[in-house]
Structure formats: structure tokens, C-alpha cells
Amino acid sequence: MSINYGPLSLACLLVLCLCTAGTAHVPVQGGENDHLDHALPVENPEKSWVVYDTLPPGGGVKYYRFDLKEGDELRLGLFTPDHTASPPTLVVMEPEVAGSGATPSGVEIPPDAAAVVVESAPPDQPEYEPFTPSALYPVAAYTLVATVPGTYYAAVAGDEGNFGLSVGFREEFSPSEWLGVPLSVVGVHLWEGQSPALVFGPLVLALAIGAVFLARAPRRPDLPGLLALAAGLLYIGGGAMVLLQMGIAIAQTGWAVAALFTLIFALGPMLLGVVALRAGRERERKGFVLKMAGVGLLGFLLWAGLVVGPILALAAALAGALRRGG
């Protein structure tokens, strides 16, 4: 008895991505938040966020704002993408508490708050972050439970350079946040200082190889097949991008068990890409619509194909359904 591994593989991937969806964070890019009155507002601060930000040439301060109710818990973590002997300093400003530590020069403090300066202690070795994936140096952490409702602030002060501020502990995503993660992750690698050629290289290579084989194919695919092939190449190229970033990170951190989660978001899309490529090349389109619909939906769940891939997969399913109906 033969087994159809396509639907079985799709089902296994669905289980894996649902198991890992609750362990990621929402990435956010910093902006012009270099004054207290321009502090970046972080909504729902118990939700897990990571803000990727940069201190300007010559050094400076970046500000963040949190509206807390009594009893809310605020967890903050400061990290850098590289080792530095002079890491930035985290300053937390709370209403109706006694301040502590020497506040760095240039930090603005609200009149009704006091500053708690959190000591920075960079580790010798970076930690592996599985969902970006990246090698990061955690330098400071602070947790508070709001005793009074109001507006709390955090400031990061230091010399020129990149840093990240993690906020919260509850892993939650809105649909738009989840769908936007692949593009945000690209922004993170560019924030780290990588060149666009390195970040996008595996994807460009996969598309180029696919274009060569398509040009030499004796039979040109119809529209549903062409869409399926394009989706498959984007899935495979996107998975290769993740594998490359995983290798770059592990080269700095050494092997980490958390890398197994990264493999799900690398090999999963690549497996889906193979399913899409096979579907696009088959002369008999038995089960094509169902396969491509599954590839598209799972692609969104697994952050595959930089958003474009799943859209093309669903378009292939729709085109196949229309052609069969016609």
C-alpha cells in the first residue's frame, strides 16, 4: 500500500507550528523617540515585544512609555547584537518610588517619577535567539509590579550603537503582527549590520536556479502551475535564508537546543516548497487545489516565503479551482 506523504507532511507541520507559535515575540522597530515627550508607546506591556533600536553617533538616549494599572507586571530586558566593553544603561522611571543609582547625563525624568538605574553586565558569550535567529548579548534586566496606576518610562542611554529592549512575557500575536514577522526579521538582520546581499542571497539564488530550469523545461506550465512553482521557489529560498542566519548565529553561540525551533521555521517551509514544486510540475492536477491551499495557509503560519510565497500558493489554488470549474 502506498502512502501519500503530501497531506501527512502538511498535517505534521500544522502541529509543529501551533506548538511553537506561543514562544515567539513581536518585533518592533524604534523611531524618533530620543526625547521624553516623544517616548515610544508600548501598548499592552505585559505582551511580549522586542524593540530594535539605535543610539545615534556621539551617543544619546532613547525613551519608551508604558501605561500600567495597579498590579500590572512590567518585565524589561536590554541586549546588544555584539559584545561591547561599554554597554548601554537601562533606566526605569516609576512614580512614587525612591530612585537608585547614578542617572546617566542627558536622561530626562518626569517630575512625578524617580529613576532606577539598572546595572549593565554584558556576558562573555552571546545567547542564541531562535526566531530571528540571532546571537544576542543580554546586558540588563528589570522587573516591577505597578503599585500605583499611571505612566511608567524606560530610557536606554549610552554610546553609539544598536540595542534591543524586550518587553513583557505573554506571547500573543494579532493576525497582522504574525503575518508581518518575516519582513520584520529581515529588518532585524539589516539592523544587525548585515548587507542586503547576504540577507537575501539564498532567496535570489533559489529563484535564479528555478528560472534557469524553467527556461530549459520542454513544457511550459499553465498559470496555476507557474504560480505553484514560484511559491515553491520562494518557500525554499526563504527557508535557506533562515538556515544561513541560523549558521551565522550558531557560529558565535555554539549549538543551542533552541536551534531546533529555528529548524522548524527553515525546514518546514522548504518541505512545503517541495510539495508546491511537485504540484506545479504534475501533468495530472489531482488534489492540486487542496495541496496548494494547504501550502498557502501553512506558509502563513510558518512565516514562509516572505509573505509573497503563501499569497502565490493561494492564488495557484484559486486559479486551479477556476480552471477546473471552467
Buried (B, 14 or more C-beta within 10 A) or exposed (E): EEEEEBBEBBEEBBEBBEEBBEEBBBBBEBEEBBEBEEBBEBEBBBBBBBBBBBBEEEBBBBBBBBBBEEEBBBBBBBBBBBBBEEBBBBBBBBBEBEBEEEBBEEBBBBEEBBBBBBEBEBEEEBBBBBBBBBBBBBBBBBEBEBEEEBBBBBBBBBBEBBBBBBBBBEEBBEEEBBBBBBEBBBBBBBBBEBEEEBBBBBBEEBBEEBEEEBEEEEEEBBEBBBBBBBBBBBBBBBBBBBBBBBEBBBEBBEEBEBBEBBBBBBBBBBBBBBBBBBBBBBEEBEBBBBBBBBBBBBBBBBBBBBBBBBBBBBBBBBBBBEBEEE
